[in-house]
């Protein structure tokens, strides 16, 4: 049990259950939730009608990156890679949810998808919930893709304003192929040359509006 603190520090207003104000507040929240659901359904219908880009699972880069993996894939990893490859090879915009505990090899599955996209000259946006996790992913991906001149950038609160500005400029021009970061990826001044894939790590830690914002950004920059 802990003291409730409202978002933004605004004063908390309480209603008595069964009162008119309580009924009005519930009705207002229900109305907003339905409006959001309708908007999500509308956008999903639009996505289904759009013809997307197909990423074949037979590029030289993907083959090279796959051969760099020093371990044997587990059956679950192989199945996940195959399913996601099929989605990327389709001309329909798709969403994939990859579920697995820590150490189950989700990052390697993501790396294969990234390789398929960047081999076609398109960019990848990698959203993380924490700075520490974004830096970990940056080190991992930079090590795997450095031999192939694939540039991996990162945006974090530990960067200087000048460094962050340069990273954003390089991503906008296409010099950075993969951009990893936290909430900084949701900033209004971020631009891309051509987004082909968005990865959201620990997606349950982001709200519906945040994920919809990153999806809308990707659609505008694709």
N, C-alpha and C positions, 0 to 999 in steps of 0.2 A: 504494500500500500504506500502510495506516495502522493504528494500534493500535486494537483493538476495545474499546469501552466498553459495558458492558451497561446496559440501561435502569434508571434509578433509582439507579445507582451501586453496585448489589449486586455482591459478588465473583463473578467468572466461574469456572465449574466446567467443566473439560475432561474429555472421555471419549476413550479409545482406540478407534479404529474397529475394529469386530469384537468389542469387549468386551461383557459382559452389560449393563453400565450404559448403553452406547451403544444397544443393542437396546431396552432398557426406555424410554429417553428418546425414541427414534423412535416406538415404539408409543404412548406417551402423547401425543405431539404429533399423531400420525395420528388418534388417538381424539378429541382436541379439535377438529381440523379437520373431521372427519366430523360431530361434534355441531353445530358452527357451520353447516355446509352444510345439515344437516337442519332446523335452526331457521330459516334463511333461506328454505328451500323452504316450510316450514309457514306462515311469515308472508306469503310471496308468494301462497300459495293463499288465505289469508284476505283479502288485499287484492283479489284477483280476484273474490271473492264479494260484497264490499261495493259498494253503489251510491253513486257519488260525485256531486258537483255539476257541472253543465255550465256552461261559460263560452262564450257565443256570440261569434263573431268579428265582430260587427256593432255594437258599442257606440259611442256618441258619443265617449267618452273615447279609445278606441282609434283612432278615425278622426282625432281632433284630434292625438293624440301622433304618429301616423304622418305626418301632414301637416307636422309640425314638423321632420322629418328633412330636412336641407338637401341630401342627396345621393340619387342614384338607386340603388335596391337592386340588388345583383348577382344573377344567376340563382340562385346557391347560397343567398344570403340569403332570397330569395323562396321557394325550395323549403323551406328550413328553417322559415320562418315559417308556411307552409301546413301542414307536417307537425305542428308543435307546436300550431297552432290546432285541427287535427283532434283531437289528443289531448285538449286542454282542453275541446273540445265534447262529448267522449265522457263517459258516466257511469261509466266505469271508471278506477280509479287507475292511472296510467301513469308510466313513467320514460322520459325522453328524454336521449340523449347527443349533445351538439353538439360536433363536432370541427372545429377550424380554428386556423391559426397566428395569431400576434400581428398585429393590424391587419386581420384578415379580416372584422370586423364582427359578432362574436358578441354583443357588448353590445347592439347594436340589436335583434337577434333576441330577446334576453332582455327588453328594454324593451317590445316588443310583447306578449309573454306577460304581463308584469307589468300592463300597462294593461288587458288583458282580465280579469284577476282582480280588481284593485282597483275596476274599474268596477261589479262586483257587490257591493261592500262588504266583500270579504274581504282578508286580509292576506298579505304575502309575506315570507319569510325568505330572506336572501341571505348565504350563508356563503362567506368568503374565507380563503385560507391565510395571508395576511400583513396587518399593519396598514396598510401603505402602499397595498396593493391595495384594501382596504376603504374607505379614505379617498378614493381615486380614484373608485371606484364611487359613493360617497356624493355627491361633487361632481357627477358626471355625471347621476345620477338626480334629485338635488334640482333641478338646472337644468331638466330636462325636465318634471318633474311639479309644480314650484312654481306655474305659472300656473293649475293646476286644483285648487289647495288639497289636494293629495295630500301628506301629511306623510311625509318620509323621515328615519329615525333611524339612528344609528350607535353601535355599542358598540366601544370600543377601549381599549387600555392607556393611551392618552394622556388619557383622561377622568378627572375626579375621581370619587371614590366617590359623591358626591352627584349628579353629573350622570348617571352610569350608572344609579343607582337610579331617577332620574326618568324616564329613557328607558325602562327596563323597565316602570315603572308606566304610562306612556303607551301602550306596546305592549299591555299586558294589558287596558287599558280600551278599546283601539281607536282612540285618538287618533293613534297612529303607524301608518300604513298599510304601510310598507315598512321593515324593519329589516335593516341590514347590519352584519356584524361577523365576527370571527375565532372563536377557541375560546370566547369569552365567550358565544356563542349556544348553547353546549352546557351552560351552567350550570344547576343544578337549580332555581334560583329564577326562571327565565324562564317567563313565562306569556303567552298570547295570547288574543285574543277569538275569532278564527276564521281559521285558516291555510288558504289555498287553494293556495299554490304555494311550493315550496322550490327555491332555485337554489344549486348548489354550484359555485363557480368553481374551475377547476383541480382537479377532483375526484380526480385521481390522487394528489394530495398529502395526501389524507385516507385513513385506514384504514377497513376494513370496519366495525369497531365504531363508529367516529365517525359514519360515514354512516348506519348503522342507528339510532344514537341520535337523530340529527336527524330521521330518518324516523318513529321512534316518537313523538317529541315532536309532530311535525306531525299525526299521526293522532289523538293525544289532544286536540289543540287545534282540530281541524277540526269 
